[in-house]
Amino acid sequence: MINSNEIIDDIANKEYEFGFTTDIEMDIAPPGLNEDIIRFISAKKNEPEWLLEWRLKGFAAFKKMEFPKWQHFEMPALDLQAVSYYAAPRKKKQLNSLDEVDPELLATFEKLGIPLNEQKALTGVAVDAVFDSVSVATTFKGKLKEMGVIFCSFGEAVQEHPELVKKYLGSVVPHTDNIFAALNSAVFSDGSFVYIPKGVRCPMELSTYFRINAQNTGQFERTLIIADDNSYVSYLEGCTAPMRDENQLHAAVVELVALEHAEIKYSTVQNWYPGDKDGKGGIYNFVTKRGICKGAASKISWTQVETGSAITWKYPSVILQGDHSEGEFYSVAVVRNKQIADTGTKIHHIGKGTKSRIISKGISAGHGDNSYRGLVSVGPRADNARNFTQCDSLLIGNQCGSHTFPYIESRNKSAMIEHEATTSKIGEDQIFYLNQRGIDSEKAVALIVNGYVKEVLNQLPMEFAVEAQKLLSITLEGSVG
Amino acid sequence: MLTIKNLHAEVEGKKILKGINLEINKGEMHAIMGPNGSGKSSLASVLAGRDNYTVTEGEVWFNGKNLLDLSPEDRAREGVFLAFQYPVEIPGVSNLNFLKTALNEIRAYKGLPALEAREFLKLTKEKQQLVDFHSNLMNRSLNEGFSGGEKKRNEIFQLAMLDPQLAILDETDSGLDIDALRIVSNGVNKLRDAEKSFVVITHYQRLLEYIIPDFVHVLYNGRIIKTGTKELALELEERGYDWLKEELHLKESV
């Protein structure tokens, strides 16, 4: 007879399935953080002078900053001088089409379930694949171009659309924002760039898939998405990394700009290597994600399913500047073994009649420690601003932790702010009840967890909701019905 | 169908069942009565396979299979159903989705294909009417925010849906007002047939006015001390349990 302790052990000890490495020739810069490496990266990417200067300003800001102390976990010792800030698959020449991408790389993404061959790709999804520091392929580019949609690697955008990059880079997350954003500004390698022109509804999901492969490297990509007036885009990012004993840093920056009546839906399914069951290895996922609803009646929605990383530390945020703009944050964060998550959101209500909705679902298993931290601020001009926050925690077993840190700052009397929070535990009673109806313990846990996160998964595009559901069940146990 | 031989069980080292013998045939309705702490609910839990109970002695055979060797889910799939005294709440899992999962797990165990959505809904509607279960409770999360009566009615509805061979009702009447009691009892009576057997665990004779048992057993201190027919229940209602206890002590002191 299976008892619930065994299920919990099973949940806590399930192996990471994307832990393989790819053997490929790489250009890797020597470890170390200094002006030379920044100049090296900039030169390697053939960047204009203004961008190099911007990077150097970021580096100058970084040098003046210290690591924060307010987080609900012990800051790991980070030796930023031991990290290599540039790693790229060696290219023989400029690539003109997907056929010229190293087959080893294509095979890697294939193995991850991300086919880069357009014939095989999911219909309705265009993918930009980032391997270590560089974008290796972007699918469906031609089709998108016909509609005026720009979807390319960040490096390419710098070359092809410098005016857009210059106008919006750092406009939402300035290079002085926080120490990891400053570091990213200095050494960012590549990432994705999206521009949706006025009045265009992007006909397919845009997706970036990040893969860390090389050892002793960090991944510092930058994503910039601009939705012009009356446009719409849904964007998804996924990520995995090999199993390595040492920790690797992922310090990305994502900036979203929604102009008048525009809508950006940004979904993340994060599955970086979480470390082993003793907490050895794994990715430090220290990411700054922020969007601004610049135009009136615009909308930005973040959905995240966080199952990986040794430490997940991020607060995808929305600045509601335009009147009647709307921000949403839907999150599922799962920790098990010795994983840590300190995540949540910040919503700044600035414009009149702005609305926000926060749904956070934390799941803690094993010795995992999960914190929700969220800020809702309402400025003096934000008449009739409304916020609804629901923040739930689910505990599996009795070794894990769950914490909630809500901050509410209101400077407008007409604001309505609601906060609801619950904590529950998957009890032996619940599992036994389902057993008694013919459902085995593994399926029982999956059923309970899926019920718990349903509200968030419903926000994901269909294919990815299914993926995320699968990922959750792999993370939490064997299989799901 | 069910044979319990000299069943002993303990929980946290405490002896709870001390030699239960019981034979239940197809189509029979057995009532188990007894004072608080006599082991009635423990018997239900042991039969269903709750893991904090340890069987120390004895056997339980169900349709020729050793029930005690089976996991709780396999007991359920073989056709043992427990209507819980305190049904749990499972937020976010709709009653409908839960029942579909359960039904299809049981079907898969029997080598049957999963029910198609249409057939499943048809079955749901039919059973809902049979046991008078509100359709607006179907899409709600399993038992979440249900009143005590609604939870018990949901147990009977699940019983109707899963169609087990043996249904154990653990104090299904507790916490029910007279109307709910009548509805629940009517549901049970409609589900009675020549193939299905019931074990009804109750404190009160009241339930047995609606559900007429073939046999009444009195459980006391972990053993069945008296077995009779429905008249025994009436006698217990009138005289309480003390006379039985005295009878037992007399017997033991001889």
Boltz contact constraints between the chains, C-beta under 6 A:
constraints:
  - contact:
      token1: [A, 1]
      token2: [B, 51]
      max_distance: 6.0
  - contact:
      token1: [A, 1]
      token2: [B, 71]
      max_distance: 6.0
  - contact:
      token1: [A, 3]
      token2: [B, 51]
      max_distance: 6.0
  - contact:
      token1: [A, 429]
      token2: [B, 88]
      max_distance: 6.0
  - contact:
      token1: [A, 430]
      token2: [B, 88]
      max_distance: 6.0
  - contact:
      token1: [A, 430]
      token2: [B, 90]
      max_distance: 6.0
  - contact:
      token1: [A, 432]
      token2: [B, 50]
      max_distance: 6.0
  - contact:
      token1: [A, 433]
      token2: [B, 88]
      max_distance: 6.0
  - contact:
      token1: [A, 435]
      token2: [B, 72]
      max_distance: 6.0
  - contact:
      token1: [A, 435]
      token2: [B, 73]
      max_distance: 6.0
  - contact:
      token1: [A, 436]
      token2: [B, 48]
      max_distance: 6.0
  - contact:
      token1: [A, 436]
      token2: [B, 72]
      max_distance: 6.0
  - contact:
      token1: [A, 436]
      token2: [B, 76]
      max_distance: 6.0
  - contact:
      token1: [A, 436]
      token2: [B, 82]
      max_distance: 6.0
  - contact:
      token1: [A, 437]
      token2: [B, 76]
      max_distance: 6.0
  - contact:
      token1: [A, 437]
      token2: [B, 102]
      max_distance: 6.0
  - contact:
      token1: [A, 438]
      token2: [B, 73]
      max_distance: 6.0
  - contact:
      token1: [A, 438]
      token2: [B, 76]
      max_distance: 6.0
  - contact:
      token1: [A, 438]
      token2: [B, 77]
      max_distance: 6.0
  - contact:
      token1: [A, 438]
      token2: [B, 102]
      max_distance: 6.0
  - contact:
      token1: [A, 438]
      token2: [B, 105]
      max_distance: 6.0
  - contact:
      token1: [A, 438]
      token2: [B, 106]
      max_distance: 6.0
  - contact:
      token1: [A, 439]
      token2: [B, 101]
      max_distance: 6.0
  - contact:
      token1: [A, 439]
      token2: [B, 102]
      max_distance: 6.0
  - contact:
      token1: [A, 439]
      token2: [B, 105]
      max_distance: 6.0
  - contact:
      token1: [A, 440]
      token2: [B, 73]
      max_distance: 6.0
  - contact:
      token1: [A, 447]
      token2: [B, 93]
      max_distance: 6.0
  - contact:
      token1: [A, 448]
      token2: [B, 90]
      max_distance: 6.0
  - contact:
      token1: [A, 451]
      token2: [B, 92]
      max_distance: 6.0
  - contact:
      token1: [A, 451]
      token2: [B, 93]
      max_distance: 6.0
  - contact:
      token1: [A, 452]
      token2: [B, 92]
      max_distance: 6.0
  - contact:
      token1: [A, 454]
      token2: [B, 92]
      max_distance: 6.0
